[in-house]
Amino acid sequence: MNSLSILKDNKQIISYLYLFLSILGAILPMLANFDFAMEYGNSFDINNFIELANANPAAQSISRDLLIGATAVFIWIVNESKKLNMKNMWIVYFGTFLIAFAFSAPFFLFLRERRIIELEKIKLK
């Protein structure tokens, strides 16, 4: 049995892996944002942030990639959460814009796995 089949067969493990990634996705971008605020002034200047995120072709590539990918995944998140009748989605929606997409996407996947586990238990009854 390989490690991928362990994840495939154990929704509990994968859900907590998503939760771990969401915690990292909150902490690491916030640390970078804190460093940005310390280096460029005590406040978070969004205009300067956007300017620096587009300062060179490499930064532009990453910024545009994230914008397009995050937008597509956010649309899927909204639709998928409605299909599964998921709760606590306000955390995902606000977290996307107030914390980081790197937090909200894995946190959504955590909530989604937990909801699927819940639905499977109901189905077995």
C-alpha positions, -999 to 999 in steps of 0.1 A, spaced: 0 0 0 15 33 -9 11 66 9 -13 81 -16 -38 53 -11 -37 59 27 -49 95 20 -75 83 -5 -90 59 19 -89 80 50 -109 112 48 -101 121 84 -64 123 77 -68 143 46 -92 167 62 -66 174 89 -39 178 63 -61 205 47 -65 221 81 -28 221 87 -22 237 53 -49 264 60 -30 273 92 2 276 73 -17 296 46 -28 320 73 5 324 92 30 326 63 13 353 42 5 373 74 42 372 84 51 385 49 24 412 52 38 421 86 73 424 71 59 445 43 43 469 68 75 471 88 96 478 58 73 502 40 56 519 69 36 509 99 3 508 79 -6 484 51 -5 506 19 -25 485 -6 -14 507 -35 23 502 -27 16 465 -22 0 461 -56 28 482 -72 54 459 -57 34 428 -67 38 440 -103 73 454 -100 89 429 -125 78 402 -149 83 374 -123 61 392 -97 35 400 -124 34 364 -134 28 352 -99 3 379 -92 -17 372 -124 -15 335 -119 -29 338 -83 -56 363 -94 -69 340 -122 -65 308 -103 -80 321 -71 -109 336 -89 -118 304 -106 -114 283 -74 -134 309 -54 -163 305 -79 -161 267 -75 -160 271 -37 -192 291 -37 -210 266 -60 -197 235 -42 -206 248 -8 -241 254 -19 -244 220 -35 -232 203 -2 -252 227 20 -221 236 40 -220 256 72 -196 283 83 -187 294 48 -185 330 60 -151 321 74 -139 310 39 -155 341 22 -141 367 46 -108 347 51 -102 349 13 -101 387 15 -90 394 50 -63 367 56 -52 350 23 -64 327 -4 -37 304 9 -58 301 41 -93 300 27 -88 274 -1 -74 247 22 -98 256 49 -127 252 25 -113 218 16 -112 209 53 -148 219 57 -158 201 25 -141 168 36 -158 171 70 -192 176 53 -186 146 30 -178 125 61 -210 137 77 -231 130 46 -216 95 44 -225 88 80 -261 99 74 -262 77 42 -251 47 62 -279 50 88 
